[in-house]
Amino acid sequence: MRAAYVLHSRPYKESSALVDFFTAQGRVRAVLRAARGKVGSIARPFAPLELELRGRGELKSVGRLESAGIPLLLSGEALFSGLYLNELLIRLLPAEDPHPLMLEHYGLTLQALAAGRPLEPLLRAFEWRLLDELGYGFALDRDQHDQPIDPAALYRWQQDIGLVPVIQLQPGVFQGRELLAMVEADWQTPGALAAAKRLMRQALAPHLGGRPLVSRELFMTLKESKRD
């Protein structure tokens, strides 16, 4: 048995479901039989589970599935944030690529969302950890020439290079003080949290294949409906 969370589930054949699980051994896809019964009620997102898989191929089958704790109840913006985390993991994690530390961070982030902690710092921390785990991380305190970030200077992010100093203000650039605030997770620095959101979007975009994130669009729709 292994610790697991459900990332996504959809109907499969007559009474089964095709489920994407996140485990310490990586993201796995498996067929859950009798998904409309008791076991199907257990297999829901944001609930800690114990999972046993059978089969050697890419598509496995669920041998046993048991609850490993109280499901986390997310609602409103926290729910959409949880769906966003799940979609990122499905889109970016290679199948069966072990990331035990990422699984632990995911569980802690869900707990923080359920506890009502501010969303934006949690999402930025998760995005950064995921990029780093997948080998796409980069230094926030040093530029492409390995020079310390100057709080008074301007920088742009470039894929496979990192932070590049620029002389003039231009769209999408970052102030050095914002980058240094990100290093310390100092979200009291003016503009740091908004800059972190822009930076993470830029860094994630090359790995999402040009397809928009459904959860992000739903999140924006929710926010717009609240403003109306």
C-alpha positions in Angstrom: 0.0 0.0 0.0 1.2 3.5 -0.8 0.1 7.0 0.1 -2.0 8.6 -2.6 -4.3 11.4 -3.6 -6.8 11.5 -6.5 -5.9 14.2 -9.1 -8.6 13.5 -11.6 -11.3 10.8 -12.3 -13.6 10.2 -15.2 -16.0 7.4 -16.2 -14.5 4.4 -18.0 -16.5 1.7 -19.7 -19.8 0.7 -17.9 -19.1 1.0 -14.2 -15.4 1.8 -13.9 -13.4 5.0 -13.6 -10.1 6.0 -15.0 -8.2 7.7 -12.1 -5.0 9.7 -12.0 -3.3 9.3 -8.7 -0.4 11.2 -7.2 1.8 9.0 -5.1 5.4 9.1 -3.8 6.3 6.9 -6.8 4.9 9.5 -9.1 1.7 10.1 -11.1 0.0 6.9 -12.1 -3.2 6.2 -14.0 -5.3 3.2 -13.0 -8.7 1.6 -13.6 -11.0 1.7 -10.6 -13.6 -1.0 -11.0 -17.1 -0.7 -9.4 -16.5 3.0 -9.2 -20.2 3.7 -8.5 -20.0 1.7 -5.2 -18.4 2.4 -1.8 -14.9 2.4 -3.2 -15.9 5.1 -5.7 -17.0 7.4 -2.9 -13.6 7.1 -1.3 -11.8 8.0 -4.5 -12.3 11.8 -4.5 -9.9 14.7 -4.7 -8.2 16.1 -1.6 -8.6 13.0 0.5 -5.5 11.1 1.8 -5.7 7.5 0.6 -3.8 4.2 0.8 -3.5 2.6 -2.6 -2.5 -0.8 -3.9 -1.9 -1.1 -7.7 -1.8 -4.2 -9.9 -0.3 -4.7 -13.3 3.0 -3.8 -15.0 1.9 -1.8 -18.0 1.3 2.0 -18.2 -2.4 1.6 -17.4 -2.7 -0.3 -14.1 -5.7 -1.4 -12.0 -6.6 -0.6 -8.4 -6.2 -3.6 -6.2 -7.2 -1.9 -2.9 -8.1 1.6 -2.0 -8.7 2.7 1.6 -9.1 6.1 3.3 -6.1 7.3 5.2 -7.6 10.3 6.9 -10.4 12.8 6.9 -11.0 14.3 3.5 -10.1 18.0 3.3 -13.2 20.2 2.6 -12.2 22.9 0.2 -14.8 25.5 -1.0 -14.8 28.7 -3.0 -11.4 30.0 -4.1 -9.6 27.4 -2.0 -11.4 24.7 -4.0 -10.4 26.2 -7.4 -6.9 26.6 -6.1 -6.8 22.8 -5.2 -8.1 22.0 -8.7 -5.3 24.2 -10.1 -2.7 22.3 -8.2 -4.1 19.0 -9.5 -4.1 20.2 -13.1 -0.5 21.4 -12.8 0.5 17.9 -11.5 -1.3 16.1 -14.3 0.1 18.4 -17.0 3.7 18.6 -15.8 4.6 15.4 -13.9 5.9 12.6 -16.1 4.1 9.3 -15.5 5.7 7.2 -12.7 8.5 9.7 -12.0 9.0 9.6 -8.2 8.7 12.9 -6.3 8.1 12.0 -2.6 9.0 15.5 -1.4 6.5 17.0 -3.8 3.8 14.7 -2.5 4.5 15.8 1.0 4.4 19.5 0.0 1.2 18.9 -1.9 -0.5 17.4 1.2 0.7 20.3 3.4 -0.6 22.8 0.8 -4.0 21.2 0.8 -4.1 21.4 4.6 -3.2 25.1 4.5 -5.9 25.8 1.9 -8.5 24.0 4.0 -7.4 26.1 7.0 -8.1 29.3 5.1 -4.6 30.6 4.8 -4.0 33.3 2.1 -4.1 31.6 -1.3 -1.5 33.5 -3.3 1.6 32.7 -1.2 0.6 29.1 -1.1 0.2 28.9 -4.9 3.4 30.6 -5.6 5.4 28.3 -3.2 3.8 25.3 -4.8 4.6 26.4 -8.3 8.2 27.1 -7.4 8.6 23.8 -5.7 7.2 22.0 -8.7 9.4 23.7 -11.1 12.5 23.0 -8.9 11.5 19.3 -8.5 11.2 18.9 -12.2 14.6 20.4 -12.9 13.3 23.7 -14.2 14.3 25.8 -11.2 16.6 28.8 -11.4 18.3 31.2 -9.0 16.3 34.2 -7.8 19.3 35.9 -6.1 21.8 35.8 -8.9 21.6 36.7 -12.6 22.8 34.9 -15.7 26.4 36.0 -15.1 26.2 34.6 -11.5 26.3 38.2 -10.2 24.2 39.0 -7.1 20.8 40.5 -7.9 20.9 44.3 -7.4 17.8 45.5 -5.6 17.8 48.7 -7.7 18.2 47.0 -11.1 15.8 45.5 -13.6 15.7 42.0 -14.9 13.8 39.8 -17.3 13.4 36.1 -17.2 14.6 34.0 -20.1 14.0 30.2 -20.5 17.1 28.1 -20.0 19.1 31.2 -18.9 17.4 32.6 -15.9 17.4 36.3 -14.9 19.0 38.7 -17.4 19.8 42.3 -16.5 18.1 45.0 -18.6 18.7 48.7 -18.7 15.3 50.1 -19.6 11.9 49.4 -18.2 9.9 47.1 -20.5 6.8 44.9 -20.2 7.3 41.8 -18.1 10.5 42.8 -16.3 11.1 42.5 -12.6 12.7 44.8 -10.1 15.6 43.4 -8.2 14.0 44.2 -4.8 11.0 42.1 -5.9 13.2 39.1 -6.7 15.1 39.3 -3.4 11.7 39.5 -1.6 10.7 36.3 -3.3 13.9 34.6 -2.0 12.8 35.4 1.6 9.1 34.9 0.9 8.7 38.5 2.1 5.2 39.2 0.7 5.1 42.5 2.6 7.4 44.1 0.1 5.3 46.2 -2.3 4.7 44.4 -5.6 6.5 41.2 -4.6 3.5 38.9 -4.7 2.2 40.2 -8.0 5.7 39.9 -9.5 6.0 36.3 -8.2 2.7 35.5 -10.0 4.0 37.0 -13.3 7.3 35.2 -12.9 5.7 31.8 -12.2 3.4 32.2 -15.2 6.4 33.0 -17.5 8.3 30.0 -16.1 5.4 27.5 -16.3 4.3 28.5 -19.8 7.0 26.7 -21.8 6.1 23.4 -20.1 2.3 23.6 -20.6 2.4 23.1 -24.3 0.4 26.2 -25.2 -2.8 24.8 -23.8 -4.6 27.0 -21.3 -5.3 25.7 -17.8 -9.0 24.9 -17.3 -8.8 25.5 -13.6 -7.3 28.9 -14.1 -10.1 29.9 -16.4 -12.7 28.7 -13.9 -10.9 30.6 -11.2 -11.1 33.8 -13.2 -14.8 33.2 -13.9 -15.4 32.9 -10.2 -13.6 36.1 -9.4 -15.5 38.0 -12.1 -18.9 36.7 -10.9 -18.0 37.9 -7.4 -17.3 41.4 -8.8 -20.7 41.6 -10.7 
